[in-house]
Structures are given as structure tokens and as C-alpha cells.
Amino acid sequence: MNIHIAKTAEDLGIAAADKAVEVINSCIEKQGYARIILSTGASQFTFLEALSSRDIDWGKVEMFHLDEYVGLPESHPASFRKYLRERFLSYAPVAKAHLVNGEGDVTGHIAKLSLEIGKAPIDLAVIGIGENAHIAFNDPPADFLTIMTYKVVDLDDDCKAQQVREGWFDSIASVPKQAITMTVQQILSSKTIISCVPYQQKANAIQNTLQEGISEMVPATILKTHKAWSLYLDEASASGIN
């Protein structure tokens, strides 16, 4: 585990983008391609903005992402497909983009995603941490054992409340009850993991992640078992660390 504390969220984004570019370009140089996983949410804004100015041969990159709400149309402001098209794919013409689709035949979508992601190892996963310490939509108590790659989960009230506070929904009642999420074991199978976690709202989750033992009630603690996990914080999110 490597912990990097930047002064601001903007500085955090730049530092994490530097690391991501290093990993992606190294993979392209060594094997001719890179396979990556991206997170969404307000915590990833500065990282994705910094990444947009970097020199990467995106035509040699294959991208997956973590999760999507069940039943939410892509036109909704909270759709993660919409988010990635606007904040990543608008500047990154990747070879393939595998977006999680929560509409229609959800079982079929999951089967297709699982087939695609299983074709080769993931080189880099950018994994955020939620206010309740969730990773993707693996809310506490998270399932650390399933060998599925994606699955449908029920969202807990703390997770829904975060989405409302960040402005994605008007009320908890308007947040979908379920989402498709990448599983914990699939995340951990990535060769390198970067977590961008700025802002004061995440300070308690970071404190619990670093100070608690490995616990399904604090899902992000499982990232400490990964041999190549880098955690990027700003002074606000790091404020609870002893």
C-alpha cells in the first residue's frame, strides 16, 4: 500500500493521473495494449480532468467501468454511462468501451460483460471509496467471496444518501433501489489499483479503511490486501488519519 497526500483535490487528481499514465503507457509498451477499469462520482472529477491532458495512445486501451443503476436511463444526470461519455470518452477514443447497462436484459448484459472482462487480466483499476467505505456498489456488509464478475445488489440508505448529497438525485426515494456492480474479487484481480479519494466527506471512510482490520462492514479495507494499491488523498480526506 502506498499513500499519497496532496494539498488539494486538484493536486490529488494530477498526482493520480501521473501514476495512471505511467501504468497505462508501460503496459502499451510491453504488451501492445492496456485494459483499465474506471470509477465515477464526484470524487473522480479532478483525476479525469487531469487525465484528459495526458499523452496516451487511447486506441490501444480497452476500458471497463464499475457499476450502473438498474432501470436508470442513460439520459438521466446520474447515469454512469452518461458520466463516462462526457468526462472520459469525449477525449479518449479507446479501442473498446464496455459500459455497464442497467436497462433491459440485465442478466444478459452481465453475462456479456463477464465474458469480455475475463478475456485477459485488467492492468489498472481506478477504484473510488464511498462515504460508507463501499468500493463500486459493494455496500457493507460486502461480499468478499463471490467469484462472479458483476452482480445485482441492493443499495443501502447510506449509499443512497451520498448520491443525494452529491446532487445526483433530489431525494433518497428517487435513487434506484438496485445497481449492477463489479464484485470485490474482480476488482482485486487487477494488477494495479489506484484510489482517488478527496474531500472532507470521505475523511471518516478513510480513517476506518486504514485503521480497521479487514472487514466486510468496511469494504474498502480489503484493498489493503492488494500488493499494488496506491491511495491518493487530499488534506481534507486525510484529516482523520492518526
N, C-alpha and C positions, 0 to 999 in steps of 0.2 A: 504494500500500500504506500502510495506517495501522496502527501497532502500539500497543496499549493494554496497559499492565502494571498489574494490580491487586495489592493486598497478598495477598488470599486468593482461593480458588476461589469463595467465596460472593460476594465483591465483583466478581469477574470476571463471574459469572452475571448480577448486577444491571446492570452496565455494558453487557453484550452485549444483554440484554433491552431496555434503554433504546433502543439502536440499532435493534433489530429492530422494536420498536413504532413508532418514527419512520418507518421504511421502509414497514411494512405500512399504517399509517394514512394516510401520504401517498399511497400507491397507491390506497387506497379512496376518498380524497377526490378524486383526479384522474381515476380511470377507473372507479370504482364497484366494484372488486374487487381482490384481490391473490392471486397464485399463489406458493406457497412450497414449499421443499424442506427437510426436517428430517433431522438426523443422530440417531443413537442412541449407546449406550455410556455408560460411567460418566462420561466427560468432559462429558457434556451435562446431568447431573443438576441442577447449580446454575442453569444457564441456563433449563431448562424449569420449574424451581420458581419462579424469578423471573418468568418469563413468565406463570405461572398467575394472578398477581395484577394483571395489566395490563388496561387498558380497551381492548378491541379488538372490533369487530363481526365476530365469527367467522363469522357467517352469510354474509359476503361474501368469505371466504377459501377457497381451494382448496389442498389440501395433497398433496404427493408425498413419498416418502422414498427413501432411497438404495439400500438393499440388504436382502437376506434370505438365509439359508442354504437351500441346496437340500435338500429332503427333511425339514426340521425342522418338526414340528407347531407350531401357534400356542400350544398349551398348554405347550410347553417354556419354562422360565425364560429361556432365551437368545433366544427368538424376538423379532425386532424388531417384528413386528406386535403382539405382546403388550405389549412395552415402550411403544409409542406409544399403544395404547389406555389403558394405565394412567397414563402420565406426561404425556400431551398431550390425547388425545381425551376423557378423563374430565372435563376442564374447558373444552375448546374445541369447541363444536358447529359445526364447519366445514361449509361448503356441500357440499364433496366431499372425501373422504379416499381417495387412491389408494395402497393398501398393497401392497407387493411380496410376492407369494405364491410360495414356493419348492416348494409341493406340487403334485402332479398334473401338468397340462399346462403345463409351464414355458415351452415355446415359445409357446403361446397366451397365457399371462399376459404375457410380454414384449411380444408384438405389441399387446395391448390397452393396456398401459402406454405404449408408444411412441406409439400413436395419440393417447392422451389428453394426454400431455405436449407433443406437437407442435402442439396447437391454438392456443396463444398463448405468448408469452415468459414465462419464470419471473422474477418480480420480486425474490425474495430466496431465497438458498440458504444454509442453515446447515451448514457443512462441517467436520467434525472432522478431526483429523490423528492417525494411528495411531503407535504406538511405532516402527514401521519406516517412518514417513512416508507410509503409504498414505492416500489420500483415497477415501472409500467403501471398496470392497474391491478397489481398483486397487493391488495389491501390486507391489513392484519385481520386474522391470522393467515399469513401467506402459505401457499402450498409449496414447500421446498423440494418435494419428492417426485411430482408427476414428470413423466418423460414425454408428455405431449409438447408440441412446439407452440401452439396457440390454443386458447380455450376461452369459453364464455364465462364471465364472472359477474357476481352481484356487487355493485358498488356500495361501500358503506357511507354513512352520513357524513363523516369527517372528510372523506374524499369529495363528496358532492358539495359540501360547504366551501372547500377550497376553490372549486370551479366557479362558484358564485362570487366569492371574494375577488377572484381574478378577472371578473367581468364577462365570463363566457356565457353565463346564464343569468336570468332575472331572479330565480328563486330555486331552492333545493327541489321543490316539486317539479320544476321544469327540466331538471337534469335526468337523463335516461337512467333507468334502474340497472341496466346491464351494459357491459362492454366486452369486446374481444380483446384479449391481452396476450402478449408473448409471455411464456412461462419463465419461472425463475431459472430452471435448469437450462433452457435455451439461451437465456442471457449469459449465464455463467460459462457456456461453451465458447463464447467469443474469445479470441486470442488476446485482445487488449480492450479494456473498459475505461472510458473517461466519464466522470460525473461532473456536470456543471451545476452548482447549487448556490446561487446568490440570494441575497435579501434576508432581512431580519425575520420574516415569517418562517424561514427554514431553520432558524437557529436551534430550536428545540429538537427537531428531527435529526440535525447533525450531531448535537450533543448526545442524543440517545444512540445514534448509529455508532459513534466512536467509543462510547463508554459502556454500553450494554454488551453482554455476551451475544452469541449468535442466537437469534430468537425470531420465531415466526410472527411474534407480536410487534417486532421492529424489523420489517422485511429487509431494509437496506443493510442490516448487519451482515447479511450473507455475502455482500460484496467484499467484505474483509477476508474472505477465504480465497479470493481470486488472486493469482500470482502477479497479475499486471493491471492492477486497478489504480487509477490516478483520480484523486478528488480535488476539484477546484472550487475554492470558497472565496467570498469577499469578506471584508472585516465584519460586516453585519451578520452574515450567516455563521461566521466562526466565533461569534461573541460568547457563545456558551461553552466553548472548549476550555477545559482547565489547563 
